[in-house]
Amino acid sequence: MAEIRKSNCHVLFEGAQGIMLDLNHGTYPYVTSSNTVTGSVLNGSGVSYKMIDFVLGITKAYSTRVGSGPFPTEFLNDEQDLQVHIGGKGKEVGTNTGRLRRCGWFDAVAVKQAVNVAGIDGIALTKLDILDELDEIKICIGYELDNQIIDYLPSSSVDQFRVKPIYETIKGWKSNTQSMKSWIDIPLQANKYVRRIEELIGVPVTLLSTSPKREDTICVHDPFLI
């Protein structure tokens, strides 16, 4: 690895599980069996922390979860039509389990917590096009717990189930963004949605995906050049 660094080559490490599934920092006990935070790269590969130049987090333009566990922004009761619409259009089926993913509004509180825990420098925001047809879109900007407003996900799983999301509503763009390849083509309201997410989670959107195809990814900032 030291020789690779000397030759100015780029090395990409990829994680397979979400930060909130981390054994120590996730929604325990509804987690995976290992650590998924950025520090695990160092243990698994043997590289020094000094060699990590940029940490890219990946998150959808809405929230999903497979299986049981706390999910504050999940579509429930009168929002089942949104579960069907987004789950269907987004093909939200677990890759390994084949189970339907639970869907919900973008949870800026949980994502910001993941950003802080993992030291994320920028995010790849995917599936923006799945929201194209919605009249309005909500973003969770905080939680209510025992009549108090909090800006973090509690460590206790009991409290994680009890928190109530506080939403901010943004007008939908009601136009097609699928397969767009340039930032200047993104509708104004979609632009506002992305920028608001950036404000809430504290890091920029580095990549913006508008379809399942690799070529439909808008590179806002090249992670290898930052």
MARBA-3410 file (N, C-alpha, C, O; in Angstrom, 1 decimal):
226
0.8,-1.2,0.0,0.0,0.0,0.0,0.9,1.3,0.0,0.5,2.2,-0.7 ~ 2.0,1.2,0.7,2.8,2.4,0.8,3.4,2.7,-0.6,3.6,3.8,-1.0 ~ 3.7,1.6,-1.3,4.3,1.8,-2.7,3.2,2.4,-3.6,3.5,3.2,-4.5 ~ 2.0,1.9,-3.4,0.9,2.5,-4.3,0.7,4.0,-4.0,0.5,4.7,-5.0 ~ 0.8,4.3,-2.8,0.6,5.7,-2.4,1.8,6.6,-3.0,1.5,7.7,-3.5
3.0,6.0,-3.0,4.1,6.8,-3.6,3.9,7.0,-5.1,4.4,8.0,-5.6 ~ 3.2,6.1,-5.7,3.0,6.2,-7.2,1.8,7.1,-7.5,1.5,7.2,-8.7 ~ 1.2,7.7,-6.5,0.1,8.6,-6.7,-1.2,7.9,-7.3,-2.0,8.5,-8.0 ~ -1.3,6.6,-7.1,-2.5,5.9,-7.5,-3.6,6.1,-6.5,-3.4,6.3,-5.3 ~ -4.8,6.0,-7.0,-6.0,6.1,-6.1,-6.4,4.7,-5.7,-6.4,3.7,-6.5
-6.8,4.6,-4.4,-7.3,3.3,-3.9,-8.7,3.5,-3.3,-8.9,4.5,-2.5 ~ -9.7,2.7,-3.6,-11.0,2.9,-3.1,-11.4,1.7,-2.3,-11.3,0.5,-2.7 ~ -11.8,2.0,-1.0,-12.3,0.9,-0.1,-13.8,1.1,-0.1,-14.3,2.2,0.0 ~ -14.5,0.0,-0.1,-16.0,0.0,-0.1,-16.6,-0.8,1.0,-16.2,-1.9,1.3 ~ -17.5,-0.2,1.7,-18.2,-0.9,2.8,-19.6,-1.4,2.3,-20.1,-0.8,1.4
-20.0,-2.5,2.9,-21.3,-3.1,2.4,-22.5,-2.9,3.2,-23.6,-3.3,2.8 ~ -22.3,-2.3,4.4,-23.5,-2.1,5.3,-23.6,-0.7,5.8,-22.6,0.1,5.8 ~ -24.8,-0.3,6.1,-25.0,1.1,6.6,-24.4,1.4,7.9,-24.2,0.5,8.8 ~ -24.1,2.7,8.2,-23.5,3.1,9.4,-24.4,2.8,10.6,-24.0,2.4,11.7 ~ -25.7,2.9,10.4,-26.7,2.7,11.5,-26.9,1.2,11.8,-27.7,0.8,12.7
-26.2,0.4,11.1,-26.2,-1.1,11.3,-24.9,-1.5,12.0,-24.6,-2.7,12.2 ~ -24.1,-0.5,12.4,-22.8,-0.8,13.1,-23.1,-1.5,14.4,-24.0,-1.1,15.2 ~ -22.3,-2.5,14.8,-22.5,-3.2,16.0,-22.4,-2.4,17.3,-23.1,-2.6,18.2 ~ -21.6,-1.3,17.2,-21.4,-0.5,18.4,-22.2,0.8,18.3,-22.7,1.3,19.3 ~ -22.3,1.4,17.1,-22.8,2.7,17.0,-24.2,2.8,16.3,-24.8,3.8,16.1
-24.7,1.6,15.9,-26.0,1.5,15.2,-27.2,1.4,16.1,-27.1,1.6,17.3 ~ -28.3,0.9,15.6,-29.6,0.8,16.3,-29.6,-0.6,17.0,-30.5,-1.4,16.7 ~ -28.7,-0.8,17.8,-28.6,-2.1,18.5,-29.9,-2.4,19.3,-30.4,-1.5,19.9 ~ -30.4,-3.7,19.3,-29.8,-4.9,18.7,-30.1,-5.2,17.3,-29.9,-6.3,16.8 ~ -30.7,-4.2,16.6,-31.1,-4.4,15.2,-30.0,-4.0,14.3,-30.1,-3.0,13.5
-28.9,-4.7,14.4,-27.7,-4.3,13.6,-27.1,-5.6,13.0,-27.6,-6.7,13.1 ~ -26.0,-5.4,12.2,-25.2,-6.5,11.7,-24.2,-7.0,12.7,-24.2,-6.4,13.8 ~ -23.4,-8.0,12.3,-22.6,-8.6,13.3,-21.2,-8.0,13.3,-20.3,-8.6,13.9 ~ -20.9,-6.9,12.7,-19.6,-6.3,12.6,-19.7,-4.8,12.7,-20.7,-4.2,12.8 ~ -18.5,-4.2,12.7,-18.4,-2.7,12.6,-18.4,-2.2,11.2,-17.7,-2.8,10.3
-19.3,-1.2,10.9,-19.4,-0.7,9.6,-18.9,0.8,9.5,-19.0,1.4,8.4 ~ -18.4,1.3,10.5,-17.9,2.7,10.5,-16.6,2.8,9.8,-15.9,1.7,9.5 ~ -16.1,4.0,9.4,-14.9,4.2,8.6,-13.7,3.5,9.2,-12.9,3.0,8.5 ~ -13.6,3.6,10.5,-12.4,3.0,11.2,-12.2,1.5,10.9,-11.1,1.1,11.1 ~ -13.2,0.8,10.5,-13.1,-0.6,10.2,-12.2,-0.8,9.0,-11.6,-1.9,8.9
-12.2,0.1,8.1,-11.3,0.0,7.0,-9.8,-0.1,7.4,-9.1,-0.9,6.8 ~ -9.5,0.6,8.4,-8.1,0.5,8.9,-7.8,-0.8,9.5,-6.7,-1.4,9.2 ~ -8.7,-1.4,10.3,-8.4,-2.7,10.9,-8.4,-3.8,9.8,-7.6,-4.7,9.9 ~ -9.3,-3.7,8.9,-9.4,-4.7,7.9,-8.3,-4.7,6.8,-8.0,-5.8,6.3 ~ -7.8,-3.6,6.5,-6.8,-3.5,5.4,-5.4,-3.3,5.9,-4.4,-3.6,5.2
-5.3,-2.7,7.1,-3.9,-2.5,7.6,-3.3,-1.1,7.2,-2.2,-0.9,7.4 ~ -4.1,-0.3,6.6,-3.6,1.0,6.2,-3.7,2.0,7.4,-4.5,1.8,8.3 ~ -2.9,3.0,7.3,-2.9,4.1,8.4,-4.1,5.0,8.1,-4.5,5.3,7.0 ~ -4.6,5.6,9.2,-5.6,6.6,9.1,-5.2,7.8,8.3,-6.0,8.5,7.7 ~ -3.9,8.0,8.2,-3.3,9.2,7.4,-3.5,9.0,5.9,-3.3,9.9,5.2
-3.8,7.7,5.5,-3.9,7.5,4.1,-5.4,7.7,3.6,-5.6,7.6,2.4 ~ -6.3,7.9,4.5,-7.7,8.1,4.1,-7.9,9.6,3.8,-7.8,10.5,4.7 ~ -8.1,9.9,2.6,-8.2,11.3,2.1,-9.6,11.8,2.1,-9.9,13.0,2.3 ~ -10.6,10.9,1.8,-11.9,11.3,1.6,-12.9,10.2,1.9,-12.6,9.1,1.5 ~ -13.9,10.5,2.7,-14.9,9.4,3.1,-16.2,9.8,2.4,-16.8,10.9,2.7
-16.7,9.0,1.5,-17.9,9.2,0.8,-19.0,8.3,1.3,-18.9,7.1,1.3 ~ -20.1,9.0,1.8,-21.3,8.2,2.3,-22.3,8.1,1.2,-22.4,9.0,0.4 ~ -23.0,7.0,1.2,-24.1,6.8,0.2,-25.4,6.8,0.9,-25.6,6.0,1.8 ~ -26.4,7.6,0.4,-27.7,7.5,1.0,-28.7,7.9,-0.1,-28.4,8.6,-1.1 ~ -29.9,7.4,0.1,-31.0,7.6,-0.9,-31.6,9.0,-0.6,-31.4,9.6,0.5
-32.4,9.5,-1.5,-33.1,10.7,-1.4,-34.4,10.5,-0.5,-35.1,11.5,-0.2 ~ -34.6,9.3,0.0,-35.6,9.0,1.0,-35.0,7.9,1.8,-33.8,7.5,1.6 ~ -35.7,7.4,2.9,-35.1,6.4,3.8,-35.7,5.1,3.6,-36.9,4.9,3.2 ~ -34.9,4.0,3.8,-35.4,2.6,3.7,-34.8,1.8,4.8,-33.7,2.2,5.4 ~ -35.4,0.7,5.1,-34.8,-0.3,6.1,-35.4,-1.7,5.8,-36.6,-1.8,5.4
-34.5,-2.7,5.9,-35.0,-4.0,5.7,-35.1,-4.7,7.0,-34.3,-4.6,7.9 ~ -36.2,-5.4,7.2,-36.5,-6.1,8.5,-36.9,-5.2,9.6,-37.3,-4.1,9.4 ~ -36.9,-5.8,10.8,-37.4,-5.0,12.0,-36.3,-4.0,12.5,-35.2,-4.0,12.0 ~ -36.8,-3.2,13.4,-35.9,-2.2,14.0,-36.6,-0.9,14.0,-37.5,-0.7,13.2 ~ -36.1,0.1,14.7,-36.7,1.4,14.8,-36.5,2.2,13.4,-35.5,2.1,12.8
-37.6,2.9,13.0,-37.6,3.6,11.8,-38.6,4.8,11.9,-39.7,4.7,11.5 ~ -38.1,5.9,12.5,-38.9,7.0,12.9,-39.7,7.6,11.7,-40.9,8.0,11.9 ~ -39.2,7.6,10.5,-39.8,8.3,9.4,-40.6,7.3,8.5,-41.0,7.7,7.3 ~ -40.8,6.1,8.9,-41.5,5.1,8.1,-42.9,5.5,7.6,-43.6,6.1,8.4 ~ -43.3,5.2,6.4,-44.6,5.4,5.9,-45.6,4.4,6.6,-45.5,3.2,6.4
-46.5,5.0,7.4,-47.4,4.1,8.2,-48.8,4.6,8.0,-49.1,5.8,7.6 ~ -49.8,3.7,8.3,-51.2,4.1,8.3,-51.6,4.8,7.0,-51.7,4.2,6.0 ~ -51.9,6.1,7.1,-52.5,6.8,5.9,-51.4,7.1,4.9,-51.7,7.7,3.9 ~ -50.2,6.7,5.1,-49.1,6.9,4.1,-48.7,5.6,3.4,-47.7,5.6,2.7 ~ -49.6,4.6,3.5,-49.3,3.4,2.8,-49.2,3.5,1.3,-48.5,2.7,0.6
-49.9,4.5,0.7,-49.8,4.7,-0.7,-48.4,5.1,-1.1,-48.0,4.8,-2.2 ~ -47.8,5.9,-0.2,-46.4,6.3,-0.5,-45.4,5.1,-0.4,-44.5,5.0,-1.2 ~ -45.7,4.2,0.5,-44.9,3.0,0.6,-45.0,2.2,-0.7,-44.0,1.7,-1.2 ~ -46.2,2.0,-1.2,-46.4,1.3,-2.5,-45.8,2.0,-3.6,-45.1,1.4,-4.5 ~ -46.0,3.3,-3.7,-45.4,4.1,-4.8,-43.9,4.1,-4.8,-43.3,3.7,-5.8
-43.3,4.5,-3.7,-41.9,4.6,-3.7,-41.2,3.3,-3.7,-40.2,3.0,-4.3 ~ -41.8,2.3,-2.9,-41.2,1.0,-2.9,-41.3,0.3,-4.2,-40.3,-0.4,-4.6 ~ -42.3,0.6,-5.0,-42.5,0.0,-6.3,-41.6,0.6,-7.3,-40.8,-0.1,-8.0 ~ -41.6,1.9,-7.4,-40.8,2.7,-8.4,-39.4,2.5,-8.1,-38.5,2.5,-9.0 ~ -39.0,2.5,-6.8,-37.6,2.4,-6.5,-37.1,1.0,-6.4,-35.9,0.7,-6.1
-38.0,0.0,-6.7,-37.6,-1.4,-6.6,-36.9,-1.8,-5.3,-35.9,-2.4,-5.2 ~ -37.6,-1.4,-4.2,-37.0,-1.6,-2.9,-37.3,-3.0,-2.3,-38.2,-3.2,-1.6 ~ -36.4,-3.9,-2.7,-36.4,-5.2,-2.3,-35.0,-5.6,-1.8,-34.0,-5.2,-2.4 ~ -34.9,-6.2,-0.6,-33.6,-6.5,0.0,-32.8,-7.4,-1.0,-33.2,-8.4,-1.5 ~ -31.5,-7.0,-1.2,-30.6,-7.7,-2.1,-30.4,-9.1,-1.8,-30.5,-10.0,-2.6
-30.1,-9.4,-0.5,-29.8,-10.7,0.0,-31.0,-11.5,0.5,-31.1,-12.7,0.3 ~ -32.0,-10.8,1.1,-33.1,-11.4,1.7,-34.3,-11.6,0.8,-35.1,-12.5,1.0 ~ -34.4,-10.7,-0.2,-35.6,-10.7,-1.0,-36.8,-10.1,-0.4,-37.9,-10.1,-1.0 ~ -36.7,-9.6,0.8,-37.8,-8.9,1.5,-38.0,-7.5,1.0,-37.1,-6.8,0.6 ~ -39.3,-7.1,1.1,-39.6,-5.7,0.7,-39.0,-4.8,1.7,-39.1,-5.0,2.9
-38.3,-3.7,1.3,-37.8,-2.7,2.2,-38.9,-1.8,2.7,-39.8,-1.5,2.0 ~ -38.8,-1.4,4.0,-39.7,-0.4,4.5,-39.2,0.9,4.0,-38.0,1.2,4.0 ~ -40.1,1.8,3.7,-39.7,3.1,3.1,-40.2,4.2,4.0,-41.2,4.1,4.7 ~ -39.6,5.4,3.9,-40.0,6.6,4.7,-39.3,7.8,4.1,-38.5,7.8,3.2 ~ -39.7,8.9,4.7,-39.1,10.2,4.4,-37.6,10.3,4.8,-37.2,9.5,5.6
-36.9,11.2,4.1,-35.5,11.3,4.4,-35.3,11.8,5.9,-35.9,12.8,6.3 ~ -34.5,11.0,6.6,-34.3,11.3,8.0,-32.9,12.0,8.1,-31.9,11.4,8.3 ~ -32.9,13.4,8.2,-31.7,14.1,8.2,-31.0,14.0,9.6,-29.8,14.2,9.7 ~ -31.8,13.7,10.6,-31.2,13.5,12.0,-30.3,12.2,12.0,-29.2,12.3,12.4 ~ -30.8,11.1,11.5,-30.1,9.9,11.4,-28.9,10.0,10.5,-27.8,9.5,10.8
-29.1,10.6,9.3,-28.0,10.7,8.4,-26.9,11.6,8.9,-25.7,11.3,8.8 ~ -27.3,12.7,9.6,-26.2,13.6,10.2,-25.5,12.8,11.3,-24.3,13.0,11.4 ~ -26.2,12.0,12.0,-25.5,11.2,13.0,-24.5,10.2,12.4,-23.4,10.0,12.9 ~ -24.9,9.6,11.3,-24.0,8.7,10.6,-22.8,9.5,10.0,-21.7,9.0,10.0 ~ -23.0,10.7,9.5,-22.0,11.5,9.0,-20.9,11.8,10.1,-19.7,11.7,9.8
-21.4,12.1,11.3,-20.5,12.5,12.4,-19.7,11.3,12.9,-18.5,11.3,13.2 ~ -20.4,10.1,13.0,-19.8,8.9,13.6,-18.8,8.4,12.6,-17.7,7.9,13.0 ~ -19.0,8.5,11.3,-18.1,7.9,10.3,-17.2,8.9,9.7,-16.3,8.5,8.9 ~ -17.3,10.1,10.1,-16.3,11.1,9.5,-16.5,11.3,8.0,-15.5,11.4,7.3 ~ -17.8,11.3,7.6,-18.1,11.4,6.2,-17.8,12.9,5.7,-18.2,13.8,6.3
-17.1,13.0,4.5,-16.8,14.3,3.9,-17.8,14.7,2.9,-18.0,15.9,2.7 ~ -18.5,13.8,2.3,-19.5,14.2,1.3,-20.4,12.9,1.0,-20.0,11.8,1.3 ~ -21.5,13.2,0.4,-22.4,12.0,0.2,-22.8,11.9,-1.3,-22.8,12.8,-2.0 ~ -23.1,10.6,-1.6,-23.6,10.3,-2.9,-25.1,10.2,-2.7,-25.6,9.2,-2.0 ~ -25.9,11.1,-3.2,-27.4,11.0,-3.0,-28.0,10.3,-4.2,-27.9,10.8,-5.3
-28.7,9.2,-3.9,-29.2,8.4,-5.0,-30.7,8.4,-5.1,-31.4,8.8,-4.1 ~ -31.2,8.0,-6.2,-32.7,7.8,-6.5,-33.5,9.1,-6.3,-34.6,9.1,-5.8 ~ -32.9,10.2,-6.7,-33.7,11.5,-6.7,-34.9,11.4,-7.6,-36.0,11.9,-7.2 ~ -34.8,10.7,-8.7,-35.9,10.6,-9.6,-37.1,9.8,-9.1,-38.2,10.0,-9.6 ~ -37.0,9.0,-8.0,-38.1,8.3,-7.5,-39.1,9.3,-6.9,-40.3,8.9,-6.7
-38.7,10.5,-6.5,-39.6,11.5,-5.9,-40.2,12.4,-6.9,-40.9,13.3,-6.5 ~ -40.0,12.2,-8.2,-40.4,13.1,-9.2,-41.9,13.5,-9.2,-42.3,14.6,-9.5 ~ -42.7,12.5,-8.9,-44.2,12.6,-9.1,-44.9,13.1,-7.8,-46.1,13.3,-7.8 ~ -44.2,13.4,-6.7,-44.8,13.8,-5.5,-45.2,15.2,-5.4,-44.4,16.1,-5.9 ~ -46.4,15.6,-4.9,-46.8,16.9,-4.7,-46.0,17.7,-3.7,-45.6,18.8,-3.9
-45.6,17.0,-2.6,-44.8,17.5,-1.6,-43.9,16.5,-1.0,-44.3,15.3,-1.0 ~ -42.8,16.9,-0.4,-41.8,16.0,0.1,-41.5,16.4,1.5,-41.3,17.6,1.8 ~ -41.3,15.5,2.4,-41.0,15.8,3.8,-39.6,15.4,4.1,-39.0,14.4,3.6 ~ -39.0,16.2,5.0,-37.6,15.9,5.6,-37.7,15.9,7.1,-38.3,16.9,7.7 ~ -37.2,14.9,7.7,-37.2,14.9,9.2,-36.1,15.7,9.7,-34.9,15.4,9.4
-36.4,16.8,10.4,-35.3,17.7,10.9,-35.1,17.6,12.4,-34.2,18.3,12.9 ~ -35.8,16.8,13.1,-35.7,16.6,14.5,-36.6,15.5,15.0,-37.5,15.0,14.3 ~ -36.5,15.2,16.3,-37.4,14.3,17.0,-38.0,14.9,18.2,-37.5,15.8,18.8 ~ -39.2,14.4,18.5,-39.8,14.7,19.8,-39.8,13.5,20.7,-40.2,12.4,20.3 ~ -39.3,13.6,21.9,-39.3,12.5,22.9,-39.6,13.0,24.2,-38.9,13.9,24.8
-40.7,12.5,24.8,-41.1,12.9,26.1,-41.3,14.5,26.2,-40.9,15.1,27.1 ~ -42.0,15.0,25.2,-42.3,16.4,25.1,-41.1,17.3,24.9,-41.1,18.5,25.2 ~ -39.9,16.7,24.6,-38.7,17.5,24.3,-38.3,17.3,22.9,-38.4,16.2,22.3 ~ -37.7,18.4,22.3,-37.2,18.3,20.9,-35.7,17.9,21.0,-34.9,18.6,21.7 ~ -35.3,16.9,20.3,-33.9,16.5,20.3,-33.4,16.4,18.8,-34.2,16.2,17.9
-32.1,16.5,18.6,-31.5,16.5,17.3,-30.6,15.3,17.1,-29.6,15.4,16.4 ~ -30.8,14.2,17.8,-30.0,13.0,17.7,-30.9,11.8,17.9,-32.0,11.9,18.4 ~ -30.4,10.7,17.4,-31.1,9.4,17.7,-30.6,8.8,19.0,-29.4,8.6,19.1 ~ -31.5,8.6,19.9,-31.1,8.1,21.3,-30.4,6.8,21.2,-30.6,6.0,20.2 ~ -29.5,6.5,22.1,-28.7,5.3,22.1,-29.6,4.1,22.5,-29.3,2.9,22.2
-30.7,4.3,23.3,-31.5,3.2,23.8,-32.5,2.8,22.6,-33.2,3.7,22.1 ~ -32.6,1.5,22.4,-33.5,1.1,21.3,-35.0,1.3,21.8,-35.9,1.5,20.9 ~ -35.2,1.4,23.0,-36.6,1.6,23.5,-37.0,3.1,23.1,-38.1,3.3,22.7 ~ -36.1,4.0,23.3,-36.3,5.4,23.0,-36.3,5.6,21.5,-37.1,6.5,20.9 ~ -35.5,4.8,20.7,-35.5,4.9,19.3,-36.9,4.6,18.7,-37.3,5.2,17.7
-37.6,3.7,19.3,-38.9,3.3,18.9,-39.9,4.4,19.3,-41.0,4.5,18.6 ~ -39.6,5.2,20.3,-40.6,6.1,20.8,-40.5,7.5,20.2,-41.5,8.3,20.3 ~ -39.4,7.8,19.6,-39.2,9.2,19.1,-40.3,9.4,18.0,-40.6,8.6,17.2 ~ -40.7,10.7,17.9,-41.7,11.1,16.9,-41.0,12.1,16.0,-40.4,13.1,16.4 ~ -41.0,11.9,14.7,-40.3,12.8,13.7,-40.9,14.2,13.6,-42.2,14.3,13.7
-40.1,15.2,13.5,-40.6,16.5,13.3,-40.2,16.8,11.8,-39.0,16.7,11.4 ~ -41.2,17.2,11.0,-41.0,17.3,9.6,-41.0,18.8,9.1,-41.6,19.7,9.7 ~ -40.2,19.0,8.0,-40.3,20.2,7.2,-40.8,19.8,5.9,-40.3,18.8,5.3 ~ -41.7,20.5,5.3,-42.3,20.1,4.1,-41.8,21.0,2.9,-41.8,22.2,3.0 ~ -41.4,20.3,1.8,-40.9,21.0,0.7,-41.8,20.7,-0.5,-42.2,19.5,-0.7
-42.1,21.7,-1.3,-42.9,21.5,-2.5,-42.2,20.6,-3.5,-41.0,20.8,-3.7 ~ -42.9,19.6,-4.0,-42.3,18.7,-5.0,-42.1,19.4,-6.4,-42.7,20.5,-6.6 ~ -41.2,18.9,-7.2,-40.9,19.5,-8.5,-41.8,19.0,-9.6,-41.9,19.7,-10.7 ~ -42.4,17.9,-9.4,-43.5,17.4,-10.4,-43.0,17.4,-11.8,-43.7,17.8,-12.8 ~ -41.7,17.1,-12.0,-41.2,17.0,-13.4,-40.1,15.9,-13.4,-39.6,15.5,-12.3
-39.7,15.4,-14.6,-38.9,14.3,-14.7,-37.4,14.7,-14.5,-36.9,15.6,-15.1 ~ -36.7,13.9,-13.6,-35.3,14.1,-13.4,-34.5,12.9,-13.9,-33.3,12.9,-13.9 ~ -35.2,11.8,-14.2,-34.6,10.6,-14.5,-33.6,10.7,-15.7,-33.9,11.3,-16.7 ~ -32.4,10.1,-15.5,-31.3,10.1,-16.5,-30.7,11.5,-16.7,-29.9,11.6,-17.7 ~ -31.0,12.5,-15.9,-30.3,13.8,-16.1,-28.9,13.6,-15.7,-28.5,12.9,-14.8
-28.0,14.2,-16.5,-26.6,14.1,-16.4,-25.8,15.4,-16.0,-24.6,15.4,-15.9 ~ -26.6,16.5,-15.9,-26.0,17.7,-15.6,-26.7,18.4,-14.5,-28.0,18.4,-14.4 ~ -26.0,19.1,-13.6,-26.6,19.8,-12.4,-27.5,20.9,-12.9,-28.5,21.2,-12.3 ~ -27.2,21.6,-14.0,-27.9,22.7,-14.4,-29.3,22.3,-15.0,-30.2,23.2,-15.1 ~ -29.5,21.0,-15.3,-30.8,20.6,-15.8,-31.8,20.2,-14.6,-32.9,20.0,-14.9
-31.3,20.1,-13.4,-32.1,19.7,-12.3,-33.1,20.8,-12.0,-32.8,22.0,-11.9 ~ -34.4,20.4,-11.9,-35.5,21.4,-11.6,-35.2,22.2,-10.3,-34.5,21.7,-9.4 ~ -35.7,23.5,-10.3,-35.4,24.3,-9.2,-35.8,23.7,-7.8,-35.0,23.8,-6.9 ~ -37.0,23.2,-7.7,-37.4,22.6,-6.5,-36.6,21.4,-6.0,-36.3,21.2,-4.9 ~ -36.1,20.6,-7.0,-35.3,19.5,-6.7,-33.9,20.0,-6.2,-33.3,19.4,-5.3
-33.5,21.1,-6.8,-32.2,21.7,-6.4,-32.4,22.2,-4.9,-31.5,22.0,-4.1 ~ -33.5,22.8,-4.6,-33.7,23.3,-3.2,-33.7,22.1,-2.2,-33.2,22.2,-1.1 ~ -34.3,21.0,-2.7,-34.4,19.8,-1.8,-33.0,19.3,-1.5,-32.7,19.0,-0.3 ~ -32.2,19.2,-2.5,-30.8,18.7,-2.3,-30.0,19.6,-1.4,-29.3,19.2,-0.5 ~ -30.1,20.9,-1.7,-29.4,21.9,-0.9,-29.9,21.9,0.6,-29.0,22.1,1.5
-31.1,21.7,0.8,-31.6,21.7,2.2,-31.1,20.4,2.9,-30.7,20.5,4.1 ~ -31.0,19.3,2.2,-30.4,18.1,2.8,-28.9,18.4,3.2,-28.5,18.1,4.3 ~ -28.2,19.1,2.3,-26.8,19.5,2.6,-26.7,20.3,3.9,-25.9,20.1,4.7 ~ -27.6,21.3,4.0,-27.6,22.2,5.2,-27.9,21.4,6.5,-27.2,21.6,7.5 ~ -28.8,20.4,6.4,-29.2,19.7,7.6,-28.2,18.6,8.0,-28.0,18.4,9.2
-27.5,18.0,7.1,-26.5,17.0,7.5,-25.1,17.5,7.6,-24.2,16.8,8.2 ~ -24.8,18.7,7.1,-23.5,19.3,7.4,-22.4,19.0,6.4,-21.3,19.3,6.6 ~ -22.7,18.2,5.3,-21.7,17.9,4.3,-22.3,18.1,2.9,-23.6,18.0,2.8 ~ -21.5,18.3,1.9,-22.1,18.5,0.6,-22.5,17.2,-0.1,-22.0,16.1,0.2 ~ -23.4,17.3,-1.1,-23.7,16.2,-2.0,-22.6,16.2,-3.1,-22.4,17.1,-3.9
-21.8,15.2,-3.0,-20.6,15.0,-3.9,-21.1,14.4,-5.3,-20.6,14.8,-6.3 ~ -21.9,13.4,-5.2,-22.5,12.7,-6.4,-24.0,12.7,-6.3,-24.5,12.6,-5.2 ~ -24.7,12.9,-7.4,-26.1,12.9,-7.4,-26.6,11.9,-8.5,-26.2,12.1,-9.7 ~ -27.3,10.9,-8.1,-27.7,9.8,-9.0,-29.2,10.0,-9.4,-30.0,10.3,-8.6 ~ -29.5,9.9,-10.7,-30.8,10.1,-11.2,-31.4,8.9,-11.9,-32.5,9.0,-12.6
-30.8,7.7,-11.8,-31.3,6.5,-12.4,-30.4,5.3,-11.9,-29.3,5.6,-11.4 ~ -30.8,4.1,-12.1,-29.9,3.0,-11.8,-28.6,2.9,-12.6,-27.7,2.2,-12.3 ~ -28.6,3.6,-13.8,-27.5,3.5,-14.7,-26.3,4.3,-14.2,-26.5,5.4,-13.7 ~ -25.1,3.7,-14.3,-23.9,4.4,-13.8,-23.7,5.8,-14.5,-23.2,6.7,-13.9 ~ -24.0,5.8,-15.8,-23.7,7.0,-16.5,-24.7,8.2,-16.1,-24.5,9.3,-16.5
-25.7,7.8,-15.4,-26.7,8.9,-14.9,-26.3,9.3,-13.5,-27.2,9.5,-12.7 ~ -25.1,9.6,-13.3,-24.6,10.1,-12.0,-23.9,11.5,-12.3,-23.0,11.6,-13.0 ~ -24.4,12.5,-11.6,-23.9,13.8,-11.7,-22.7,14.0,-10.7,-22.9,13.9,-9.5 ~ -21.5,14.2,-11.2,-20.4,14.4,-10.4,-20.3,15.9,-10.0,-19.8,16.7,-10.8 ~ -20.7,16.2,-8.8,-20.7,17.6,-8.4,-19.3,18.0,-8.0,-18.7,19.0,-8.3
-18.6,17.0,-7.2,-17.2,17.2,-6.9,-16.6,15.8,-7.0,-17.1,14.8,-6.5 ~ -15.4,15.8,-7.6,-14.7,14.5,-7.8,-14.0,14.2,-6.5,-13.1,14.9,-6.1 ~ -14.4,13.1,-5.8,-13.8,12.7,-4.5,-12.3,12.5,-4.6,-11.5,12.7,-3.7 ~ -11.8,12.1,-5.8,-10.3,11.9,-6.0,-9.5,13.2,-6.2,-8.3,13.1,-6.2 ~ -10.3,14.3,-6.4,-9.6,15.5,-6.6,-9.7,16.5,-5.5,-9.2,17.6,-5.5
-10.5,16.1,-4.4,-10.7,16.9,-3.3,-9.6,16.8,-2.3,-9.6,17.5,-1.2
END
